[in-house]
Amino acid sequence: MKNFILPVAMFIFWLPVLHAQPAPPSAEDVLKDAIAKAASDHKNVFIIFHASWCGWCHKMDTAMNDRSVKKYFDDNYVIRHLTVYESKGKENLENPGALDLLIKYKGDEQGIPYWLIFDKNGKLLADSKIRSADQSLEAGDNSGCPANKEEVDNFIKVLKRTSSLTEDELAIIYSRFRENEN
């Protein structure tokens, strides 16, 4: 009986360890890896802050991965996600340091998704805030997952500035993201 109880007890003790998910990588590691890949691939980095419960975050991913536009994003950006603001009990899904990065780039009071675009050297090129020409970097409202005309117009302006997308490709992206309003 002893020979049976000891292995069963050990199995029960180690079961949670065997099924434990590895901790997500730190925001710093995700960004460093993305910048290195962007440098080697001659692209920019597109970071999206999101959470598993966020419907608009899922819409953003769905739109960017739509067959009609996915290639355009993949050809121009190294796209990475950082998880923040997870619901109670799912905090283990958050990337360590992601909230600090969100705060650093003035997105912590903007809601999610919130996105940033960096060049291959790690210099911030754009964020998801809509702002007029005379507003500071701190000002502006988050376009999140662009859907309405103002949000998508801003998104296209940012993509035009941070990619080599053609006018025809930008028009297709514009149409796809306007579908998010429905």
MOZIDA-V110152 format. One line per field, one symbol per residue. ss: DSSP state (A for helix, B for strand, O for the rest). psi: psi as a letter, one per 20 degrees, with the letter a starting at -180 (. if undefined). burial: I if it has 9 or more other C-alpha atoms within 8 Angstrom, else O. A space follows every 50 residues. Layout:
ss=???
psi=???
burial=???
This chain:
ss=OAAAAAAAAAAAAAAAAAAOOOOOOOAAAAAAAAAAAAAAAOOBBBBBBB OOOOAAAAAAAAAAOOOOOAAAAAAABBBBBBBOOOOOOOAAAOOOOAAA AAAAOOOOOOOOOBBBBBOOOOOBBBBOBBOOOOOOOOOOBBOOOOOOAA AAAAAAAAAAAAOOOOAAAAAAAAAAAAAAAO
psi=gghggghgggghgighghipqqqqqqhgggggggggggghilrrpopppr qhioghghhgggghjphhighgghiiqopqqpprkqrpijhiiqppighg ggghkkjijirqqpqqpqaijjpphrajqpqrhjqrhhrqqpicopgrgg ghggggggghhjrkqrhgghhggggghhhih.
burial=OOOOOOOOOOOOOOOOOOOOOOOIOIIOOIIOOIIIIIIOOOIIIIIIII IOOIOIIOIIOOIIOOOOIIOIIIOIIIIIOIIIOIOOOOIOIIIIIIIO IIIOOOIOOOIIIIIIIIIIOOOIIIIIIIIOOOIOOOOIOIIIIIIIOO IIIIIIOIIIOIIOIOOOIIOIIIOIIIOIOO
